[in-house]
Amino acid sequence: LQEPWPTQSSGINAEYGGKCQPGYFAEDAGSASCSACSPGTFSANNGTTECTGCAAGQYSDTNATVTCSACGTGSYSEGNATICNLCRPGSASAKKGSATCSICSAGSSTEGTRGAVSCTTCTMGTHASVEGSATCSICHSGSFSNATGTVNCSLCDAGSTSESNATSCSLCVPGSYADTAGSPTCAPCGKGTYSGKAGCTKCDRCSAGSYQDLTGQTNCSLCAKGSYQAQEGSTSCTDCPNNRTFTTYRAGSDKMQDCQGPMLSAAEEKQTVNYTDTATVEFTASTSLTASTGDWLLRNQETPVSEYYVIKQGRSLKVSKGMKGILEPIMANMFCYKEPEGHGKYFVGYQNTDIAGNACIEGPCRNEDSNPAGPHCLIKSGGKSVSSSCGIPQCIWDVECSNLADNGAGYRGSANSVTVDGTSYSCQSWDSDRPHVNFYHPSDYNTAMYGIGLHNYCRNPGPRSTQKPWCYTSSMWIRSAECSIPSCTNQNYFKN
């Protein structure tokens, strides 16, 4: 077996006075040979009786070493070292002969490498919160670092957020919010709420008169005409009690009282029934009919066009037992207006507030001057009397369809042609006698009652003899014909 550290007889050299030369040693005087210093030790002088261990920061990796070598940068050694150790990740050595490696300070790292000569400052968007970090960690979502050497990332303020590894935060976009600092994401506003600007820390509730049925929205929608909402933060609006005959005169209504429409009460001895729409009734007892809102018609079921009674708002009518009648609210020019008639020139409803609910100061809403804005009234504003629209809607009945109850006498639409045996003919103007002699020229009465005017639209100025709107034709061979106009049945009364 080979000895671990071979004896070198040549270690005795005359040049050194017969003593062991450097790198060798002999423990006993008079030894015939010298032993080589083992790795990790050295002997710098002759005649040495023992080798000296390499100091920390140095090493010796061979036998018979005269001097130890200094460890290189990025490494270190303790005493008696045969090799130098690389600095561990998170530490570094910038000079040779280091006995230890320096721990990286917080805010820096060695980027995961061994044998680092120096620590690297963490880049923006990263951080190292403790000393000796092997790597810098990225800032998590909801935090940021806008400087190098960051120890701890800063939290984004409420109302903002960030992605990971961010150098700055971004405000939450409209329609979203972040209610706490350090939020990893901005949450969408829930139904019934909204945020109209960037950087919101909370979403606002929809105000009364509006709603929102989607998430992540920047505004709320006003309740449409014919509906209302009294509560904040709502996801829908409530329809007026009978949204065929009742409506609101503006969008965004916030109370049921804004719903306007006809109501008639039929009071018998034992019960009272309220009507809001047309109904065919057989009275089984003596009944008092009272028009609570709007004017009503009571038509004889057998002769509805020629025999009828008008019940004005606030008035009553006694009806005998056994009568069969048709109760019909007067809608046109009472709760809506017929657009072709001078933008509501003949509107006679009882509405006495403008579209915003301000009280009219000189009577109810009217449009005798045919203002394109429709029925209006004077209100007080800024100490002055100003004209303000009442928001009265246009009618669908008697404009887009013809009412069967009066044989189309109230029709005010713009149909102006007829079809006979598959051929279409335009209507003759009512103020003309060509090609046919006309018995219904425009007059104050004919215009007010039947809509006869300087036009050729279909009308029915003779409802007792004709059951639909008609006109004289432009054909010399065909005097008159009924117009093809759909009948009003279940359509809404209002054009909202």
C-alpha angles and dihedrals in degrees: 000000000000115000113244094237110026121225113244112205086183086067085087106079130179088217088067095046094266091302130124110282123233112291092036136077142190120203096200129053113246094026111163091219142021129232123228117245109254123237111285091036137072144189117211097178137056122251094033118167093196139014123246121234117244111261121245109282092035137081144189120204100177139058122263095025114179095191133010121241123237117247113251126244114288092033141076142189140202122219122305091018121171091189137016121245122229114242111261120246107280094037136073143187118212099182137051121256096033117169090197139013120245116246113239111249121239109281094040141069143174092249091247097300131129122226095031117177092203141002119257121227113242112256124237111285092034137077144187111211099185137043118263096031112170091206138010114251122226117246110258124238110287094034138075147187120212097177137055120254094033116174097191128013117241119242118242113248120254107276093040141067142179142209119246119286090026127163093196142012128249125220116247108262119244109282093040139071145190114209099188136046114261096028108169091212140009111250121224116249111259127240112290092029139079144180117215100190141041122269100033119167091196138012122248121236118244109259123241109283093038140071144187123207097179134069127240096030130156097211144009127249121240116242107261122245109282094039140071142188123206097182132076121237095029128163096203143014129243119242119235112262093267107013092188094065100016126067142154120247093227140030116253100043113172103192139046090237088072088070109102124195147116124295129178126181122211109201120195126174094271105024146020123218123196120212127199100170143028114303137173108226136184107201110223093185140021104290136192113216115203124185102220094178127010130358120293137200125219106199125193105247092222097048106018097164100048103032119050143126127223117219110197121213109281093015130109137214128200115225124196125233114270098027117138114210147155116239109208129175115223101236106161112086088359104071098001135019133233107244098211090058098080097291092300100328090153097044109136102169125139098241107137103175131071125242091278094049096258114149118254110237101200108040133299128318114296140159106202090147092056093239109188088229089070127229112359142162142200118269134176114257126163091348092305136099109244134174114249131182116250093210094234107171126230119257125249094189113079089013108058093018139020124249111236093201094072096028091250095301089135096048112130102168128128101247106135109169140067133205121222121180091342095309122112121222129185119236124256114244113258092231092057134081095199130135087356133031107252122216095187109061119168113280134152090263097043091045095049097040103036108012095247109164148134092310142078100239121140113265139160111224090163106054094158092062103026125050100200140037112277142167143204107262131232090236116099089213098052114055101188142344140183117262122238099242122152116246120246108246121137100353119125113259094226135070098213 
